[in-house]
Amino acid sequence: SRLFFLSACNTPKCTMAETDHNRPTTAYLTIGFLLFLALAGNLIANGKPLYCRIAGETFWPGLRGMWQSPDIPFEHPVLDSIRVYNLWKTFPYDKAVFAPIAFSPGEIIRKPAADLVHPGTIHPGLPDRFRHWLGTDARGRDVAAGLVSGARVAVLTGVTAMSMAMGIGLFLGALAGFWGDERLRIRRGRLWMSLLALPVAWFYAFIARQYILSSEGTPTEFLKSLAVFAGIVVLFNLFGALLSRFPFWGREIKIAADLIIMRLAELFNSIPRLIFIIVVAAMMPKGQSIWLMIALIGAMSWTSVARFVRAELLRIRELDYISAARGLGFPEMRVLWRHALPNALRSTMIIFAIGVGEAILLEAALSFLGFGGEDLRGKSWGSLFSGARSNPMAWWVTIPPGFAICLTVLALNSIGEALSNKRRD
């Protein structure tokens, strides 16, 4: 009886341990499948044939969309006429291979009309391979193609926005935690030039290029704006360094970095992110783009990273090896970037995983409210979920994207929890 009692007491612990071990494994598999959908979206859902033969010539129109815009002409008379009149599904090919989901995300086919069809229905007037596996929404967009495209939008938004937030948070958190209110001293010339550089860089990088960013909305233009912003800041800092050689501008000023940055973080935390992004988007005269959404989400998500890095550096800066590095005469910047900050970075992966989930959830809420306009309509999970407002009985329009959002966020939170438990152990 004693052995039975001991085995009964140990069984729940083993079961709980196995459950905790399987949970991150399932989460990693879920995120891996999400990345697969994001990377192979053009092979899974595509309204153009992946491979086709016309008059003995071989073409790959569906695969071309992986590296070129679909609006760029093919420079071939037959393919260009097919593209102009949208005859990809009805053209008499010699041979054609379509994707498993033979519809592009956000694609609307009106001839013949197919506004709202149930899952598994073949599109009217087309062969059997053009089947809506998860049905369509009220405007005829394929739900399955939207789910695949939504995975790409979620990964792009979550990873890019949190990478931006990590960069801002690491920089500000390092200033607040390592130097505090007493150790950071900046020469007057460099300080004033750095403060002057921020509005000037913002104007020339984003406001002056607003028309280009809103009309094209490509990643290249967004990266160009970031490069312009960083270049202007660097130039002003170099000029400030030259100016600091004069006696008046070379005087050092003590900066209460911890106080300023923490009050700034509290200010950002007090602003509702969803309302702030909607207000900023409404002020834009030329619509909205996904890159504007990513920039706004990243700019509003740095506070948790900064507070976490600050707390870690407050502990690390008092350790013996940091005191030894200072005793050897190493510069403060070298002590920070080569000795203190790398040890704090190991724990920021927890914030990154959870932050990606929050960014995906915020993107879904914004696209549900109509952010992004027609560019994201039917191409993101939130925009698909918005179909419930006009057709609440069409369960196939709301349950798949809602389940995808829930599963992705839960998987990322489970990964963050597993990383936290590993760090604690």
N, C-alpha and C positions, 0 to 999 in steps of 0.2 A: 504493500500500500504506500510505503514511503517513496519507492521508486516511481509509482504511478503519480504521486503528488508532485515530485520533482519534474517529471516529464510534462505534466500539465502546466506547471508554472513556466517552464522554459519554452513551450510551444508558441505562445503569443509573441514572445520576444523574437523568436526566429522568424515567425511570419511577418512581424513588423520590420525586421531587418531586411528580409527579402523584398518586402514592398518598397522600402526606401531605396533599395538597390535598383529595383526594376523601374522606379519612377523616372530617374534621370535618363536611363537607357531609352525608355519610350519617348521622353522629351527630345533627346538627341535625334532619334529616328524621325520624329515629327518635323523638326527643324531641317534635317537633311532632305526630307521629301519636299518641304517648302522651297529650299534652295534649288532642288532639281526642277521644280515647276517654274521657278523664276528664270533659270538659265536655259531651259529647253522649251520655253513657251512657244516659240515659233515652230517647233517640231510637233507640238501636241495640238495646238489650236491655230489654224491658219485657213483663211478663206481662199487662198491661192494654191494651186498645185505645187507640192514640193518638187516634183519632177514631171516634165511633160515633153512630148515629142509632137512637133508640128511640121508637116511636110518634110519629114526626114531629119529635122534639126532638133537638138536637145536643148532644153532650157530648165532653169531652176528658179522660177519666179518667187516661190514661197520662201526659199532659203535666203534670197537676196535681202529680204527685210531684216535680217540679223545684223547687217552692217550698213544698209542704206535706207533712206526714207522711202516709204511707199509712193510718195508724190513725185519722185524723180523719174523721168521717162526712161524707157528701156533702150531707146534708140534702135528699135526694131519695129517695122510698120505693123506687123500682126500683133505683137505683144502690146504695143501702145494703143492700138484700137481696142483690144480686149480690156486694157486698163481704163480707158476713157469711158467706155460704155458698160463697164463692170460685167463682163461676160465670162468670168473665170469659171463659173459652175455650169454653164450651158454651152460653152464652145465645144465643137466636135474635134477633140484631140485625137491624134493617132494612138497615144497612150498617155495616161496621167495617173499620178499617185498623189492622193490627198492625205492630209493629216488625220489622225483619229477623230478629232473634232474639226470638221470641215467648214468652220466659220471663224472669221476673225473677231477679236474682242471689239465690242461696240458696233459691229457691222449691222446695218439695217437693210433688209431686203424687202422691197415693197411690190415687186412684180414676180409672182402674184402675192397678194397681201397675206401676211402671216403674223398677226399682231400678238396673239397670246395662245401658245400651244402647250400641251401637256408634255411631261417628260417621255422620251422615247418616240415621239411623233416624227415622221419623215416630213421634211419641208415640202409644202404643196408645189407640184409642178417640177420637182427635181428627182433624180434617181435615189435609190434606197440608201446609198452611202452618205447622203446629206441628211443625217438624222440629228434632231435636237435631243441629246441624251438627258439633259436636265430641263428641257423646255425652254421657253423664251419669256421675256418680260412683255410689258404692254406695248412696246414699240417694235417688237420682233427681234430684239437682241438675244443672242444665245447665252444662256446662263452658264453653261459649262466653260465656254470660251472666256466669259467674264471672270470666272473663278481662277482660271489659269493666269490671266492677265493681272488679277488682283494680287496673286502671290508675288509677281514681279514688282508691282507698285508698293506692296507692304515691305518687301525686302529693301527696295531702293529707299523708301522713306525712312524706315526704322534705322537701318545701318548708317545712311548718310547723315540724317539729323542727329543721331547720337554720336557719331564721329565728330561732328561740328561741336556738339555740346561738350564732348570729352576734351577737345582742344581748348575751348574757352575755360572749362572748369578746372583743368589741370593747371593752366597758367595762373588763373586768379587764386585757386586754392593753394598753389605753391607759394605765391606772394604772401598770402594771409598766414599760412601755417609756419613757414620757415623763417620769415623775417619778422612777423608780428607787428607791433606798433613802434618798436624802438630801433630795429636793426637796418631798415631800408632807408638809404640816403641816396638822393639823386641830385645831380648838379642842376642848377636853375635853368640853364639854357636847354638841356635835354628834356627837362620836365615840361617846360612851356611849349617846346616844339612838338612833343608827343601829344599833348592835349590839343594843340592846334591841328595836328595831322588827322585826328579822328573825324571831325566833321568834313574836312576837305576830302579825305579819302572816301567817305560815305557818299558825298555828292558826286564825285567823278566816277566812282565804281558802280553805283546803283541808280542814283537819281538821273544823272546825265545819260546813262545807258538804259533807262527804263523802257523806252520804246523798243529797243532791240531785244531786251529780255522778255518783254510781254508778247511781242510778235513772233519771235522764233522759239524762245523757251527751250533751247537745247542745252545739254550739259556743257558743251564747249563754251557757250556765251557766259554761263554761270561761272565757270572756272576762270574765264577771262576777267570777269568782274572781281573775283577774289584775288587774282593776280594784280590787278590795278590797285585794289585796296592795300594789299601787302606792300607793293612797290612804293606807294606814296608814303606809307608809314615809315618804311625803311629810309627813304630819302630825307624825310623830315628829321629822323633820328640822327642821320649822318650830319645834317646841317646843325642840329643841336649840339652834337659832339664838337664840331668846329667852333660853335659859338661859346661853348663852355671854357675855351681857352682864355677868354677875357676875364678879368678879375670879378666884375659884377655878375656875369652869367656863370662863372665857375664856382660860385658859393654853393655848398651842399645844403639841401633841405631835407629834413626828416619827414618821412611819410608814414602816417598811421595806417599801414596797408590792411591790417586785420580789421580794424574798426570800419574803414571805408567799404571794404569788400563784403563784410558780413551785413552791413546795413543795406548795401546794394542787393545782396541776395534776399534779404527780407522784403525789400521793395518788389523784386521780381516774383517772389512767392505770394505776395498779396494780390497780384494781378491775375484774374482768371485767364488761363491760357487760351481757352476756346473762344471766349468773347474778344480777347485782344487780337487774335489772329483774324477773326471775322471783321473786326473794325478796320484793321490795317488793310485787309484785302478789299474792303469796300471803298477805301480811299484811292485805290489804284485805278487810273482812268482806262487802262487797256486790259481789262479782264484779269484772270488769275491763271497761274501755271503751277505745275507740281513742284517746280524748283522754288517758287516763292513760298509754297507751303513748307517745303523742307527747311528753307532758311529760317522761317518764323518758328517752326517747331524746335529747331536746334538752338536758336537764340533764346528761347524761353525754357530750355531744359537743362541748363548748365549748373543750376544752383545746387542740386543734390550732389553732383560730382565735386564741385568746389568745397562744399561743406565736408564731404567725406575725406578728400585729400588734405584739407586743413587739419582735420582731427588726427589723421595718420601722421602728418609732419610735425604736429605739436608733440607727439610721442617720440618720433624718430630723432628729432633734432636734439633731444637730451640724452641720447644713447652715447656709450663710450666711444664707439668708432667715429662718430661725428665730431666729438671733442678732440679725438686724436688727429683727425684730418685737419681741423682748424689749428691744432697745436703745431702741425708740420708746416703751416703757413700757406695752405692751399687757398686759392680765391673762393669767395662765397659761392659764386656761380658754379664752380667746379664741384664743390661739396654738395650743392643742391642737385645738379643734373647727373652726376656720376655716382653719388653715394646715397643721398637721402631719397630722391624721387623714385629711383628704380624699385626700392623696397615698398613704396606706397602704391606703385602701379599694380602690384600683384593682387591687391584687393579691389581695384576699381573694375575688374571684370564682372563683379557681382552687380555693381551699379549699371554697367553697360548692358548686361543681359536684361535686367528689369526695365531699364530705360528704353530699350528697343521695343519691348512689349507695350509700354505706355505710348511711345510714338506711333506705333501701328494702330492702337486704339484711338488715339487722337486723330490720325489721318482718316480712319473709318468714320468717325463722327463728323469731320469736316466735309468729306465727300458725301455723306448722307444728307447734310444740309445744303449741298449744291456747290461746294467749293471746287473750283477747277473748271466749271462750266461743261461744255460738250466734250472737252478734251479727255475728261475722266468718266464721262457718262457711259455706264455699262462696262467699264474697264477696271473698276476697283470694287472691293467688297462693300464698302459703304454706299456707293452709288447703286449697286444691285439691291442692297437692302432697302433703299429708299422706295423701291417699287411697291412695298407693302402699303404705302399711303394711298395709292390709287387702286390697288387690287389686293385687299387684305386676305382674300380667300385663296390667292395663288401661293400656296405654301412652298412650291418649288423655287419661288423667287427669293424668299426670305430665309428659309431654313439652311440651305447650303452655305451662303456667305456668312450668316450668323454663326453657324457651327465652325467655319474656317477661322473666323476672328477669335472665337472662344478658345478653340484648340491651340491656336498659335500663341495667344497671350498666356494660357495656362502652361504651355511647354516652356516658354521663356522664363516665366516665374519659377517653374520647377528647376530649371537649370541654375537660375540665380540662387535659389534655396540650397541646391546641392553644392554649389561653389562656396556658399557661406558656411555650410556644415563642414566642408573639407578644410576650410581655413581655420575654423574653430577647433577642429581635431588636431 
